[in-house]
Amino acid sequence: MIRLRKKKPGFFERIVASNEIIPADDQRKGLQFLISLFAEIRPGPTKEKRNAEKNLQYVTSQLKQEKLVLANMQHALYSQLIHSGLTNALTESGIPLARGFWQELSNRLKHKLLPTLQDENDFLYVINNVFFRKSDYIWVESISRQTWVDFFQAMGFSFSHRDTDIKKELLQSLKILSYQVAQLGLEKEVLNYLPDEERTRDTAFVLQNYKVHELESLVLDNATETEITGISFQLKNIIEDCYIQIDHIRESHSEKGASLQQTYLLLILSNRLQRMQVITDVLDADNQFDTGRFVDIFRLLVRNEKRKNSIREFLSQGVGYLAYQIAEHKGNKGNKYITSSRRDFYSMIRSAMWGGFIVCFVAVFKNLIVKLKLAPFPQGFLFSTNYSLGFILIEGTKSTLATKQPAFTASAVASSLDTKKHSEPDLDNLAATVAKVSRSQIASFFGNLIIVFPGTFLLAWGYAEVFGTKIAEGDTAFKLLKDQHPWHSLALLYACFTGFFLFLSGIIAGYWQNKIQYGQIKERLKKHPALKLSMSAKRLDRLANWVEKNFGSLMGNISLGFFLGFAGILGKILGLPFDIRHITISAGNAAIGVYGLGIENIPPYFLLAVFGGVLCIGFLNFLISFSLAFLMAVKSRGIHLSQYPRLFRTIANYFLNHPREFVLPPKKTTEPEYKPLG
């Protein structure tokens, strides 16, 4: 006989079968009940338990159907609220506590090694016991907001403002947050960036503190619900005014720049204001609790407790807006590299041809420096100076270097997806912008290469005619060609390294441009006492304007020059396969190598592979630089590409319907002219 095993009763079946209700003052049993209930929601290994959303929907249905389960849930939660302090959970969890960015980062590093001691009488202790796994925040956030709202509404969730202990905890938390908001609102990084009329009187950050004190007096004096609701409504409006002022500061960043400290202050200000909204919503006595806002705070608390010592999380939050401003400065400059009309397209080619002409001399000087046989450091320094001067000259003459475009155009493309500016991105317009970027990039590559190879070849010939010796010949010339070969060398890997350096130099340019504006360098230069004595007002004004407009790009060009100049030297010193391959420099080196060996002495297939390698180097320079810049710009704008599955499909459809626009500008259409009769 086979004995069938009895199916073990589930959690809800055991609750119903016991026919008992947890005492509202039994903290231990209440906590155990909450742990068991949320274990029913947590995804499990079996097929039936794998989906957290469905698990929560089932739990919600049980709360609605079984009055005993609902009563136990309410008592369990109430037992934790009356025995646990809410103040720390409301005023500290998920909010950076240190006054400075670097101090907070240091604290997280220390607590990652040695976590802080958790007080058992703190509500955060309850959260950490109910959500005891590090990954719990993932499934909590995976469940839709509305499903959580349905759950808490089914539970009849609401704080009773009549409960004295809870009421005092809420008021204490509200006061702490209010004082902190008022103090942060008076910091110069915040106050100096408010509108002029706001700075001459008490700002919203200060006014909210007055209303909090009024609300406290009314609540403790058991005032009528109408009075409490009225003052709560005024406080909520002032908190909204605080948000408006924060948005004003962030919107002014494109003109005034941003700093890490200011970005950090705005972050913790927003966090504290959000908590104040929730507490005010509980105390306002209108019996209309915003469950959706509570769900946002609930999910945030769970995430923060599970990720409170995460360095990555903190950097992502704190640096996000600063990265946005850096990307924004790059994006503003990137628009000049995007052509729309045929006139712009051919103008781009001409500009790139001038850039290619300058690169010819850079390539020749670089190979002449090699002939000096210097020690690694001075050689690297001369390489870097040569590259930097070339890039600065290209920038100063308004010429174009193809590989410098992607870091800037990527930010311009990402701005069309900007959730900080648009509620819904225009994907069709984005596809058209990508087509413009594609043909603009092709135009600049074409303009550079059509000059670099023949121009450098002629310069190598001219050098040989004047000095009676070639820049490179024999093995040296052959090495110049082999270094660009796609499979006989590591040229393609080095091209990827170059793409990263191009991206990084764009970041540096954006950072310094932001720094110049935030630091008000233009105005400070104009009022500098020594400069005012040594220069005329007109010349000083010109200098200040030049610094504001060009210093960022100057630093970007210098940094790129030194990245490229020292990469190969560093690889040799460390004995690592680390070097750079830049399409225009590679084309110039290939031209010098061809002249040094003589084109008749080079196997045609080898030469063809070298030319193909140069084109592949250019493609990888573009791909890596553009991809990194685009991802950074997208992330800094708070955009998740997963939210837009139509993005790449729209671009692909646009390419299939308008393939010509990705290579050449559209044909000019002539508008019909209507002339009056007679």
C-alpha positions as a printed Julia matrix, in Angstrom:
678×3 Matrix{Float64}:
   0.0    0.0     0.0
   1.2    3.48   -0.86
   0.48   5.98    1.87
  -0.32   9.43    0.49
   1.35  12.32    2.31
  -1.06  14.95    3.62
  -0.67  18.36    2.08
   0.71  20.79    4.63
  -1.75  23.65    5.32
  -0.7   27.08    4.05
  -0.12  30.23    6.08
  -3.63  31.62    5.63
  -5.24  28.24    6.28
  -3.4   28.01    9.6
  -4.55  31.51   10.6
  -8.19  30.69    9.84
  -7.96  27.29   11.53
  -6.48  28.78   14.72
  -9.37  31.25   15.01
  -7.18  33.55   17.14
  -6.36  37.24   16.93
  -2.93  38.55   17.89
  -3.1   40.97   20.84
  -2.54  44.54   19.66
   0.23  45.01   22.25
   2.2   41.79   21.56
   5.24  43.09   19.7
   6.99  39.71   19.27
   3.97  37.87   17.83
   3.1   40.85   15.66
   6.58  40.92   14.13
   6.51  37.17   13.49
   3.14  37.52   11.76
   4.47  40.27    9.44
   7.56  38.2     8.6
   5.37  35.21    7.69
   2.89  37.26    5.68
   5.54  39.01    3.54
   7.22  35.62    3.05
   4.02  34.69    1.17
   4.67  37.61   -1.21
   8.41  37.01   -1.66
   9.08  35.06   -4.91
   9.78  31.37   -4.29
  11.43  28.55   -6.25
   8.17  26.89   -7.29
   6.26  27.89  -10.4
   3.22  29.03   -8.39
   5.33  31.36   -6.18
   7.7   32.74   -8.79
   5.73  35.9    -9.62
   5.75  38.47   -6.77
   2.95  40.51   -8.37
   0.58  37.53   -8.41
   1.62  36.6    -4.87
   0.68  40.05   -3.59
  -2.63  39.98   -5.47
  -3.44  36.66   -3.79
  -2.56  38.07   -0.33
  -4.76  41.11   -1.04
  -7.67  38.85   -1.95
  -7.19  36.93    1.32
  -7.33  40.19    3.3
 -10.6   41.06    1.59
 -12.18  37.6     2.03
 -10.96  36.55    5.49
 -11.85  39.02    8.25
  -9.67  37.07   10.69
  -6.58  37.53    8.49
  -7.35  41.24    8.13
  -7.76  41.73   11.9
  -4.46  39.92   12.61
  -2.68  42.04   10.01
  -3.98  45.29   11.51
  -3.07  44.23   15.06
   0.39  43.05   13.96
   1.17  46.37   12.31
  -0.28  48.38   15.19
   1.82  46.41   17.7
   4.98  47.5    15.86
   3.93  51.12   15.55
   3.22  51.6    19.26
   6.4   49.85   20.43
   8.86  51.1    17.79
  10.2   54.58   17.25
   9.2   56.02   13.87
  11.45  59.07   14.02
  14.61  57.47   12.63
  12.72  55.71    9.84
  11.07  58.96    8.75
  14.0   61.35    9.18
  17.08  59.25    8.41
  16.45  56.14    6.31
  17.49  56.75    2.74
  18.48  60.37    3.38
  22.21  61.14    3.39
  23.01  62.44    6.87
  26.45  63.96    6.37
  26.67  67.64    5.38
  29.08  66.99    2.53
  29.24  64.6    -0.42
  32.69  63.23    0.42
  31.86  62.84    4.12
  28.79  60.78    3.27
  30.82  58.66    0.87
  33.4   58.05    3.62
  30.66  57.06    6.08
  29.24  54.52    3.66
  32.65  52.98    3.13
  33.11  52.57    6.91
  29.63  51.14    7.47
  30.12  48.73    4.59
  33.01  47.19    6.52
  31.39  47.44    9.96
  27.59  47.98    9.88
  25.94  50.2    12.48
  24.15  48.64   15.46
  20.36  48.36   14.99
  18.11  49.37   17.9
  15.33  46.81   18.48
  12.94  49.63   19.44
  13.43  51.32   16.08
  10.9   50.77   13.26
  13.86  50.24   10.91
  14.53  47.06   12.92
  11.06  45.86   11.88
  11.73  46.64    8.2
  15.07  44.85    8.27
  13.53  41.77    9.89
  10.55  41.58    7.56
  12.72  42.2     4.49
  15.75  40.29    5.69
  17.29  39.41    2.33
  19.61  41.84    0.56
  17.74  41.4    -2.7
  14.25  41.99   -1.27
  14.08  45.52   -2.67
  14.17  44.05   -6.2
  10.89  42.17   -5.95
   9.31  44.95   -3.88
  10.02  47.4    -6.72
   9.04  44.89   -9.41
   5.45  44.91   -8.13
   3.42  47.69   -9.71
   2.52  50.74   -7.65
  -1.21  50.15   -8.06
  -0.96  46.58   -6.75
   0.73  47.86   -3.59
  -1.93  50.58   -3.27
  -4.66  47.91   -3.51
  -2.88  45.88   -0.8
  -2.63  48.73    1.71
  -6.17  49.88    0.99
  -7.48  46.34    1.5
  -5.62  46.31    4.81
  -7.52  49.47    5.79
  -4.14  51.12    6.25
  -4.18  54.48    7.99
  -2.44  56.04   10.91
  -4.81  57.15   13.61
  -3.93  60.73   14.43
  -5.86  60.28   17.65
  -3.2   57.93   19.01
  -1.09  60.15   21.29
   2.21  58.21   21.08
   2.15  57.93   17.3
   1.04  61.56   17.02
   4.05  62.74   19.08
   6.42  60.61   16.99
   5.05  62.13   13.78
   5.26  65.68   15.08
   8.8   65.14   16.3
   9.81  63.76   12.89
   8.1   66.64   11.1
   9.91  69.22   13.25
  13.32  67.62   12.71
  12.8   67.55    8.95
  11.46  71.11    8.96
  14.51  72.5    10.8
  16.82  70.65    8.43
  15.01  72.0     5.34
  15.14  75.57    6.69
  18.87  75.29    7.42
  19.7   73.75    4.03
  17.6   76.39    2.29
  19.83  79.1     3.77
  23.06  77.54    2.46
  24.71  79.85   -0.07
  24.74  77.09   -2.73
  20.93  77.22   -2.56
  20.11  80.8    -1.52
  22.36  82.51   -4.09
  20.67  80.64   -6.96
  17.1   81.6    -6.09
  15.33  84.43   -7.98
  16.31  87.92   -6.77
  12.88  88.68   -5.37
  12.96  85.48   -3.27
  16.26  86.37   -1.58
  14.95  89.66   -0.21
  12.35  87.94    1.99
  11.81  84.66    3.8
  12.0   81.85    1.26
   9.62  78.9     1.15
  12.32  76.84    2.88
  11.99  79.1     5.93
   8.24  79.76    5.78
   7.43  76.04    6.02
   9.03  75.99    9.48
   6.55  78.61   10.75
   3.62  76.53    9.49
   5.01  73.37   11.11
   5.0   75.11   14.5
   1.42  76.29   13.93
   0.36  72.75   12.99
   2.08  71.34   16.09
   0.23  73.76   18.38
  -3.14  72.94   16.83
  -2.62  69.16   16.95
  -1.4   69.13   20.57
  -4.21  71.48   21.66
  -6.78  69.14   20.05
  -8.05  71.89   17.76
 -10.97  71.29   15.43
 -10.43  69.23   12.28
 -11.25  72.28   10.15
  -8.41  74.31   11.72
  -5.9   71.45   11.4
  -6.91  70.76    7.8
  -6.62  74.45    6.92
  -3.07  74.88    8.27
  -2.03  71.53    6.77
  -3.24  72.71    3.37
  -1.12  75.87    3.7
   1.93  73.78    4.69
   1.47  71.49    1.68
   1.33  74.52   -0.63
   4.56  75.91    0.84
   6.26  72.51    0.39
   5.18  72.62   -3.28
   6.77  76.1    -3.48
  10.0   74.56   -2.16
   9.94  72.05   -5.01
   9.37  74.89   -7.5
  12.44  76.7    -6.17
  14.54  73.52   -6.4
  13.42  73.11  -10.01
  14.34  76.75  -10.69
  17.88  76.14   -9.4
  18.26  73.0   -11.52
  16.93  74.73  -14.64
  19.42  77.58  -14.18
  22.33  75.11  -14.27
  22.63  75.39  -18.06
  23.46  79.1   -17.58
  25.12  79.17  -14.17
  26.62  75.67  -13.94
  26.42  73.23  -11.03
  28.7   71.86   -8.33
  28.85  68.51   -6.57
  28.02  70.18   -3.23
  25.0   72.02   -4.65
  23.76  68.86   -6.37
  24.1   66.98   -3.07
  22.21  69.67   -1.12
  19.32  69.66   -3.6
  19.16  65.87   -3.38
  18.8   65.76    0.41
  16.42  68.76    0.35
  14.11  66.87   -2.03
  14.26  63.75    0.13
  13.31  65.64    3.3
  10.48  67.53    1.63
   9.06  64.25    0.37
   8.99  62.86    3.93
   7.34  66.06    5.18
   4.57  65.61    2.63
   3.78  62.11    3.89
   3.75  63.12    7.58
   1.58  66.17    6.88
  -0.79  63.93    4.95
  -1.19  61.77    8.06
  -1.71  64.69   10.45
  -4.01  66.84    8.32
  -7.21  65.34    9.84
  -9.09  65.28    6.52
  -9.36  61.45    6.63
  -8.09  61.27    3.04
  -4.77  59.48    3.24
  -2.72  59.45    0.02
  -1.94  55.73   -0.16
  -0.01  56.14   -3.4
   2.44  58.55   -1.8
   2.84  56.2     1.15
   3.6   53.33   -1.25
   6.37  55.43   -2.83
   7.89  56.02    0.62
   7.41  52.37    1.61
   9.26  51.08   -1.46
  11.92  53.73   -0.96
  12.44  52.7     2.69
  12.86  49.04    1.73
  15.32  49.9    -1.02
  17.27  52.29    1.18
  17.6   49.81    4.03
  18.84  47.12    1.67
  21.15  49.51   -0.19
  22.0   51.99    2.58
  25.74  51.27    2.4
  25.85  50.91   -1.37
  28.55  53.13   -2.86
  27.16  52.68   -6.35
  23.66  53.7    -5.28
  24.91  56.87   -3.59
  27.09  57.88   -6.52
  24.21  57.25   -8.91
  21.92  59.52   -6.87
  24.42  62.23   -6.02
  26.32  62.57   -9.28
  23.31  62.17  -11.56
  22.38  65.83  -11.89
  25.99  66.97  -12.13
  26.54  64.45  -14.92
  23.37  65.81  -16.5
  24.8   69.33  -16.57
  28.13  68.14  -18.0
  26.26  66.19  -20.67
  24.0   69.21  -21.27
  26.98  71.47  -21.98
  28.29  68.85  -24.39
  24.86  68.53  -25.97
  24.63  72.28  -26.6
  27.94  72.16  -28.42
  26.97  68.96  -30.24
  24.24  70.73  -32.21
  26.85  72.49  -34.35
  28.14  69.07  -35.49
  24.71  67.97  -36.76
  23.89  68.98  -40.34
  20.33  69.42  -41.6
  20.63  70.92  -45.08
  22.85  70.25  -48.09
  24.6   73.53  -47.44
  25.47  72.4   -43.9
  26.58  69.01  -45.22
  29.06  70.43  -47.7
  30.18  73.05  -45.19
  30.98  70.14  -42.81
  33.1   68.48  -45.51
  35.04  71.71  -46.12
  35.57  72.2   -42.37
  36.77  68.61  -42.03
  39.19  69.1   -44.94
  40.83  71.97  -43.08
  40.98  69.76  -39.99
  42.62  67.03  -42.08
  45.17  69.54  -43.38
  46.23  70.36  -39.79
  46.43  66.64  -38.9
  48.89  66.13  -41.77
  51.44  68.26  -39.92
  50.61  66.59  -36.58
  51.35  63.15  -38.11
  54.63  64.35  -39.65
  55.84  66.03  -36.43
  54.93  62.92  -34.42
  57.16  60.75  -36.62
  59.95  63.32  -36.52
  59.84  63.18  -32.7
  60.31  59.4   -32.95
  63.55  60.01  -34.91
  64.97  61.95  -31.92
  65.39  58.67  -29.93
  64.42  60.27  -26.61
  63.77  58.66  -23.23
  60.13  57.56  -22.7
  58.92  60.5   -20.61
  60.24  63.4   -22.74
  59.14  61.54  -25.85
  55.62  61.1   -24.42
  55.54  64.74  -23.38
  56.49  65.91  -26.88
  53.92  63.53  -28.42
  51.26  64.97  -26.1
  52.22  68.58  -26.8
  52.15  67.92  -30.55
  48.68  66.34  -30.37
  47.32  69.02  -28.03
  48.54  71.9   -30.2
  47.02  70.23  -33.25
  43.64  69.77  -31.56
  43.72  73.35  -30.2
  44.55  74.7   -33.68
  41.65  72.71  -35.17
  39.32  74.15  -32.53
  40.68  77.68  -32.97
  40.28  77.66  -36.77
  36.7   76.29  -36.5
  37.83  73.19  -38.37
  36.44  69.72  -37.72
  38.04  66.52  -36.48
  35.69  63.58  -37.12
  36.52  61.65  -33.95
  35.75  64.59  -31.64
  32.13  64.79  -32.79
  30.62  61.62  -31.2
  31.14  62.67  -27.56
  29.16  65.84  -28.27
  26.54  64.64  -30.76
  25.57  61.74  -28.47
  24.47  64.19  -25.78
  22.51  66.18  -28.33
  20.74  63.0   -29.47
  19.98  61.96  -25.87
  18.47  65.37  -25.13
  15.56  64.49  -27.44
  14.72  61.69  -24.98
  15.06  64.01  -21.99
  12.44  63.2   -19.36
  13.48  66.34  -17.48
  12.23  68.41  -20.43
   9.55  66.29  -22.1
   6.89  64.04  -20.63
   7.03  61.76  -23.66
   9.96  61.65  -26.14
   9.37  62.1   -29.87
  10.9   58.89  -31.23
  10.27  59.81  -34.87
  12.17  63.05  -34.39
  14.93  61.08  -32.64
  15.25  58.74  -35.64
  15.59  61.74  -37.95
  18.25  63.18  -35.61
  20.19  59.89  -35.7
  20.1   60.04  -39.52
  21.5   63.59  -39.4
  24.27  62.51  -37.01
  25.13  59.57  -39.29
  25.54  61.65  -42.44
  27.34  64.41  -40.52
  29.84  61.86  -39.24
  30.33  60.43  -42.73
  30.92  63.95  -44.09
  33.57  64.7   -41.47
  35.34  61.34  -41.95
  35.34  61.88  -45.71
  36.66  65.44  -45.37
  39.44  64.39  -42.99
  40.63  61.35  -44.96
  40.48  62.93  -48.42
  43.13  65.4   -47.21
  45.13  63.47  -44.58
  46.44  60.64  -46.75
  47.5   62.6   -49.87
  48.5   65.65  -47.79
  50.79  63.66  -45.48
  52.2   61.77  -48.49
  53.12  65.11  -50.13
  54.66  66.42  -46.9
  56.76  63.23  -46.61
  57.88  63.69  -50.22
  58.68  67.37  -49.58
  60.7   66.51  -46.47
  62.72  63.95  -48.44
  63.35  66.47  -51.23
  64.51  69.2   -48.82
  66.56  67.12  -46.34
  67.62  64.26  -48.58
  66.26  61.58  -46.21
  62.85  60.02  -45.67
  60.87  60.47  -42.46
  60.59  56.67  -42.23
  62.04  53.92  -44.41
  62.78  50.2   -44.32
  61.58  48.39  -41.19
  60.38  51.63  -39.61
  58.15  52.39  -42.6
  56.88  48.8   -42.71
  56.02  48.99  -38.98
  53.94  52.13  -39.62
  51.85  50.11  -42.08
  51.7   46.95  -40.01
  50.52  48.93  -36.96
  47.32  49.8   -38.86
  46.72  46.23  -40.11
  43.46  44.84  -38.69
  44.69  41.3   -37.91
  48.48  41.51  -37.98
  48.4   43.95  -35.07
  46.2   44.95  -32.14
  45.05  48.07  -34.0
  41.34  47.43  -33.48
  41.77  46.95  -29.72
  43.82  50.14  -29.53
  41.1   51.93  -31.53
  38.66  51.02  -28.74
  41.02  52.53  -26.15
  41.13  55.7   -28.26
  37.33  55.79  -28.36
  37.3   55.76  -24.55
  39.84  58.6   -24.41
  37.75  60.62  -26.88
  34.72  60.11  -24.63
  36.7   61.02  -21.5
  38.08  64.21  -23.05
  34.5   65.23  -23.87
  33.55  64.7   -20.21
  36.5   66.84  -19.12
  35.51  69.59  -21.55
  31.92  69.57  -20.23
  33.11  69.5   -16.63
  35.34  72.55  -17.03
  32.7   74.45  -18.99
  30.28  73.78  -16.12
  32.97  74.81  -13.61
  33.61  78.11  -15.4
  29.94  79.03  -15.3
  29.28  77.87  -11.73
  32.37  79.67  -10.43
  31.36  82.91  -12.23
  34.88  83.07  -13.66
  33.91  85.62  -16.32
  32.71  88.19  -13.76
  35.62  87.47  -11.41
  38.15  88.05  -14.19
  36.53  91.37  -15.1
  36.79  92.54  -11.47
  40.27  91.13  -10.77
  42.29  94.03   -9.27
  45.61  93.13  -10.92
  44.06  92.54  -14.36
  42.08  95.79  -14.15
  45.34  97.7   -13.62
  47.36  95.91  -16.29
  44.76  95.69  -19.1
  42.25  98.0   -20.69
  38.6   97.38  -19.96
  37.93  96.37  -23.57
  40.79  93.85  -23.68
  39.87  92.45  -20.25
  36.28  92.02  -21.41
  37.5   90.12  -24.49
  39.7   87.88  -22.32
  36.84  87.11  -19.91
  34.47  86.27  -22.78
  37.1   84.05  -24.42
  37.71  82.14  -21.18
  33.97  81.57  -20.67
  33.43  80.29  -24.21
  36.65  78.37  -24.88
  38.32  77.24  -21.65
  36.29  74.01  -21.46
  37.2   72.95  -24.99
  40.82  73.99  -24.36
  41.05  71.65  -21.36
  39.35  68.88  -23.35
  41.88  69.24  -26.2
  44.88  69.28  -23.85
  43.63  66.23  -21.94
  42.98  64.32  -25.18
  46.45  65.19  -26.42
  48.08  63.87  -23.27
  45.9   60.74  -23.19
  46.98  59.88  -26.74
  50.59  60.96  -26.26
  51.31  58.92  -23.13
  49.19  55.8   -23.81
  51.82  53.99  -25.86
  54.62  55.06  -23.49
  52.65  53.69  -20.51
  52.08  50.42  -22.35
  55.82  50.01  -22.97
  56.75  50.84  -19.37
  54.21  48.36  -17.95
  54.77  45.76  -20.63
  51.05  45.72  -21.47
  49.28  45.74  -24.85
  48.14  49.33  -24.38
  48.33  51.96  -27.11
  46.09  54.19  -29.23
  44.94  54.17  -32.85
  43.28  57.34  -34.09
  41.86  57.27  -37.62
  43.41  60.51  -38.88
  46.8   59.87  -37.23
  46.7   56.28  -38.53
  45.92  57.53  -42.04
  48.88  59.95  -41.79
  51.2   57.18  -40.52
  50.04  54.92  -43.35
  50.85  57.65  -45.9
  54.37  58.11  -44.45
  54.87  54.32  -44.49
  53.71  54.02  -48.12
  56.08  56.79  -49.23
  58.95  55.3   -47.17
  58.61  51.83  -48.75
  57.43  52.92  -52.16
  53.97  51.89  -53.28
  55.42  49.56  -55.92
  57.14  47.53  -53.14
  54.0   46.87  -51.12
  51.79  43.82  -51.89
  48.38  45.12  -53.07
  46.39  42.86  -50.72
  48.47  43.99  -47.74
  48.0   47.64  -48.67
  44.26  47.1   -49.13
  44.07  45.46  -45.68
  45.9   48.44  -44.17
  43.42  50.89  -45.73
  40.57  48.71  -44.47
  42.18  48.72  -41.03
  42.25  52.54  -41.03
  38.52  52.64  -41.83
  37.8   50.07  -39.09
  39.83  52.15  -36.64
  37.64  55.15  -37.47
  34.46  53.12  -37.06
  35.55  51.85  -33.61
  36.71  55.32  -32.55
  33.22  56.55  -33.36
  31.29  53.57  -31.98
  32.98  53.46  -28.55
  33.01  57.21  -28.03
  29.4   57.69  -29.16
  28.08  54.69  -27.2
  29.71  55.72  -23.92
  28.64  59.36  -24.29
  25.09  58.35  -25.24
  24.74  55.95  -22.3
  26.05  58.56  -19.87
  23.77  61.26  -21.28
  20.77  58.93  -21.15
  21.49  57.77  -17.6
  22.15  61.28  -16.3
  18.74  62.31  -17.61
  17.01  59.57  -15.63
  16.05  57.68  -18.78
  15.83  53.89  -18.86
  16.03  52.62  -22.43
  13.99  49.6   -21.36
  11.07  52.01  -20.99
  11.21  52.7   -24.71
  11.25  49.35  -26.55
  10.14  51.2   -29.69
  13.35  53.25  -29.76
  15.58  51.0   -31.85
  12.63  49.68  -33.87
  11.73  53.25  -34.84
  15.31  53.99  -35.93
  15.44  50.75  -37.95
  12.13  51.55  -39.68
  13.32  55.04  -40.47
  16.5   53.6   -41.99
  14.52  51.17  -44.16
  12.23  53.95  -45.38
  14.9   56.67  -45.76
  18.3   54.93  -46.17
  19.68  57.79  -48.24
  19.28  60.29  -45.38
  21.78  58.32  -43.27
  24.47  59.02  -45.9
  23.44  62.17  -47.78
  21.16  65.11  -46.99
  17.71  65.13  -48.61
  17.37  66.77  -51.99
  16.44  70.42  -51.93
  12.77  70.95  -52.74
  11.73  74.09  -54.55
   8.67  75.79  -53.15
   6.19  76.87  -55.86
   5.91  80.62  -56.35
   2.53  82.22  -56.8
   2.43  85.49  -58.72
  -0.57  87.76  -58.99
  -2.33  87.83  -62.36
  -1.93  90.81  -64.65
